[in-house]
Structure formats: C-alpha cells, structure tokens
Amino acid sequence: MIKRLLIANRGEIACRIIRTARRLGVETVAVFSDADAGALHVRMADAAVHIGPSPVSESYLRGDAIIAAALEAGADAIHPGFGLLSENAQFAQGVIDAGLIWVGPDPASIEAMGLKDAAKKLMAEAGVPVTPGYMGADQSPQTLIPAADEIGYPLLIKAIAGGGGKGMRKVERREDFSAALQSCRREAKSAFGDDRVLLEKYVTRPRHIEVQVFGDRHGNVVHLFERDCSLQRRHQKVIEEAPAPGMDEATRAAICDAAVTAARAVDYVGAGTIEFIADASDGLRADRIWFMEMNTRLQVEHPVTEAITGVDLVEWQLRIASGETLPRSQNQLTFSGWSVEARLYAEDPANAFMPSTGTLEIFDLPEGVRIETGVQTGDAITPFYDPMIAKLIAHGETRQEAIEKLETACRSIAIHPVKTNAAFLARALAEPDFGAGNIDTGFIERHGEGLIQPVEPSAQALELAAQSMLPQGQGAWSDLVGFRMNAEPNRTIRMRFASEPVTVSLPSNRPHPSTQAPRIVHKSPHRTLIAEAGEIFAFTLDRTDAIHGGAASDGAILAPIPGKVTAIPIARGQLVAKGETVIVLEAMKMEYTLSAPFDGTIAAINASDGEQVTEGMVLVEIAEENR
C-alpha cells in the first residue's frame, strides 16, 4: 500500500482524499498557492509544500513544481483529484518517470480519451454508439461552417480538450456560428491551451447519463452503475443523482455494458467515467443513448455512487494504484436506495450567477446529509479558483426521500456575506417536474425564472428581525413602552431591509416565532441577519440620516466581478445594437460576455485587452441614440 501520498489538488477534493488516506493509515502531503496558505486542506494534511503564486497557471497547473514537492516531502505517490492536472497525460508520465506512483490511469489511456474527436473515433471502432458530428483535423471556418450546415441546427461546438462545461457553445442559427466559434476557441485556449473544436448534433431533449467504471492491472473491469447529471447550467452540472430516474433494467444493462466495453478498449486502470447523451423525448431507450466522452479521473459527483453502493472510490483508487486487484467482482456489486447531490457555489443567482468572493463570516452547513467542503468559517473565497465551495449529498430508501432530505438541507444553509446558490438549489429540488423525474439538460433554462425570482423575507422572518431589535428587556413584553389605555400594547419597529424602510407591528399576544425557520444567525446592536430557505436577509435599525447609493449612468458597462479582459470587439465611435457584445471578461475559469443595454454609440473604452479589472470598474460607456 502507498505510504505517503501527495495530493496535487486543493479544496474539497483534497480534503476528501485526505480523510480516506488517513483511515487507511496513509500519510498525506498537501500543496498550496499563496491564496491557499491557510486553507483547510493544508491544515488537514500531515505536511504541506508551497508551490507558487495564486493563479492556477503559476501553481496548481505547474506539474514540475508538484513533482518536485512530492520528492521533497518524501511522498511515494501522487493523487491528482479532479480538474487541474488530473487528465494531463504529460503530467502523469512525469510522475511515473520520477519514480512515483501515479494514482490514475496509464498516460496512454488518458491520451486516447483526452481528445474528444479521437475518443469518439476509437469508441466507434470498438462498437460503442457515438453521437453524429464532425471530428475532422481541418479546423478552418471554411470547413467547419459547411460541416455545421450538414449536421443541422441546433448543434454544439465543443473544445476537443474540454471538460467541466468549458469550451462549449450551443448554436441555434447559422448566423451565430462564427461568433460562437471564436468565443469557444478563446475559452478553450485559456482553460486547456488547445483551441481545437469538434461539432456535435444537439439532442433536443437530452439527458446526461454517465457510468462509473473501474479497472485494475490484472485485466478486470467493472461498472458501478449509472448516474444522472442532467440538471446543468451553462453545461456545468448542478444536481446529480444515482441511479437515473426512469432507467429500466434492460437499458441499464446496455449502457453499463457499453461503458465496460469502452474502458476495455483503452486497457483502462483506475476510476473513470463514461459519459453518454440520451435522447429522452420518448423515455430512456438503449438505441437512443450515445457515447459523449470519457473522464479519466474521479468525478465531482462520485459520492452519489458511493452512497448507493457502499464503496469508497478513493480507497479503490489507492488500492488499484498499489497493484491490488479490484476489491469486488461485477456480480458482487449491487446498489440500494437513492442518492442526490447538490453543488453549492459561491455565486449570485440574482446577478446572472456571477461568482461571489469575500470572507466567510458565517458558514453554517446542515447536519443529516453528507457534506464535502474545503472551507470553514473565516476562510476567504478568492477569484482565483472554481466557485464551488461544497457538495451536499443525501441518501434515502426512495428517490423522494433523498430529494426531501436534500431540499431541507439546502434550505438550512446560512452563509454570509458571500452569496450562494443555496435557495436556487432548494427551489430546483422542490420543483414538481424534478420530483416527477421529468428532467433533461434544459430543465434549469425552462424553470429559470421561478428558480431565481427575487426573494422577500416571510412575515415570520420580519417579526423575528423586529423582535430582535426591541430595546433590552422588551423581548419579554414586560415594559410599558407602547402602552395604550384600554388596549393591548402596540410594538412598532422601523427597520431597513435592502436600504428600504420596513415597519413591523408586534402585538403583545404574538408567540415567539418557530425555532424551525427562519433563524437569527447574527445579532449586533444595529444589525440582524436572518437565515431563511437558503437566503440571508440583513436588517438594520432605521436611521434618520439619508442612505445614499452610487450608480453609473445607464450607458456605463461595469465589471460585475474582478476578472481579466479577453476581448473588446468594438471601437470608440462605433454604433452598437442592443444586446451586442461590447466586452468579454474571464473570471474563475469562465467567460462572461457583457452586452450593450440599448442601441447607441461607443463613447469611451476604459479597459484594454488582457487588463485585470476590479469589480464595479466602468469598462465601456455608451451614448444612447437620440438622447
């Protein structure tokens, strides 16, 4: 067995690996950047090595620095986690060449499945059904545009080296193809260093079904059943579950057998996931499910498989990397119950899901479900890394039981001042279509308005906040303040919520609000924070002094988050139409397109290509026509 393991990752997956390694008696070594010097995974590990500045390109993506850290710390193995260098064949080979154990598949397998076009060709040759599309070497627009016409719209442009929803664009119309291609290539070049793409038929009612596979060095390959990851936003998974709703035994057998065939085709060793796209317009059918790609690593959503099978997949990874055979054969693997996972992101759904940064002054996660996180109260969420800050996993005997557990958990989350998608997750789980299993990758887009609608505190939350602001001693309703002759005392509290005045009357016979929810999570002399249904509501005592807020003019395009300018497709004096792209930012490994709010003329450009800008900075000024 491995004795000392370096984890070439950060955040919740590093913490997850450390826990299993500790249980197995394996010592752990963390690596960290400047921004992560005090991170939870660093505090949990037996040892830690600094590998560079905060940007991933200067730290976590530096394979040479990570291998040097492993040798310096006396590690005999490296676990890459997921993301970052986990599917980098060159890094895997470098680990092996340094005399270390690589906890992952052979570099040749990573290479074979790493490029989507080559992987699809290989799978087709192995007899695995693949989605129709273009996978040619000619990447010129002169070739891609006619190929897109032949496939038909809508279609997907996908980065060959892509993953995690990055470098992917859905194109509805021919006239949008060129702009989408350029944007996809920019994002792919930034995220993966490779701007090549493939084109793929877009399935109208797609379900994202994937199968967990495992292989060892003794020729054994098994599957651990399927997961459904159809609830996605911008091609990034939000809620995952296992098994897949509506999956019958015949279809399960077909898709799982195809996954094992795919793994055998590349002599696969270790944990991997075969991802399929299913046309769910007529339910799940084996003849309408196609290979999409293979992830040659552990998946973010692996806990739902662990929950229904009782298998610790990280333990299996470490045992297989140490040369052992698979702990169980296929006929020894079964599943029971249902598991659902939600990804908690530091983002603001009410502000187009822009990432949110800052210090976690309040970080209160619920009990009763499995929690995977890499942060604690007082930790900082920085703009350098992926905004996922935790995963919540519920298991129940039935799907409905698991959903209800997870919804309750999401409603119980209290985080401040960093904004999260907790309430958004709770609403998605409560949506009747989700409960009925009527899901596909367009679910969030269809239900989006209801899932992100502005939330107001309930009457109970208002009363709880008002009661908290009563002068000392009045909470027991014993004072004469508010006394009225021949009438009940009248307690009127003036507060501010979202800078607006709120008046709440508290009658003396009102019982104390329920202890279930809402609840007070912070109380100071002039401010109360109330947690309710996954939201945090801040109330302050009303003051007589004016409250002012600065705002840019209607034609000012402000940076919604700190980021790097990656494209400015306009020039000063140029006429632009409403909705036309004026500037593109990159932040937290994602691309954000900022558009003109109305028809007008570019009056000023205050940023340059490649510039790092701060939140709130006026990037572009537009003068409205006929103003």
Secondary structure, DSSP 8 states (H G I E B T S, - for coil): --SEEEE---HHHHHHHHHHHHHTT-EEEEEEEGGGTT-HHHHHSSEEEEEE-SSGGGTTT-HHHHHHHHHHHT-SEEE--SSTTTT-HHHHHHHHHTT-EESSS-HHHHHHHHSHHHHHHHHHHHT--B--EE--S---HHHHHHHHHHH-SSEEEEEEEEETTEEEEEE-SGGGHHHHHHHHHHHHHHHHS---EEEEE--SSEEEEEEEEEE-TTS-EEEEEEEEEEEEETTEEEEEEES-TT--HHHHHHHHHHHHHHHHHTT--EEEEEEEEEEGGGS--GGGEEEEEEE-S--TTHHHHHHHH---HHHHHHHHHTT---SS-GGG----SEEEEEEEESEEGGGTTEE--EE-SEEE--SSSEEEES--TT-EE-TTS-SEEEEEEEEESSHHHHHHHHHHHHHT-EEESS--SHHHHHHHHH-HHHHTT---TTHHHHHHHHHH------HHHHHHHHHHTS-TTGGGT-S-TT-BTTB--EEEEEEEETTEEEEEEEETT-----SSSSEEEEEETTEEEEEETTEEEEEEE--SS--------TTEEE-SSSEEEEE----TT-EE-TT-EEEEEEETTEEEEEE-SSSEEEEEE---TT-EE-TT-EEEEEEETT-
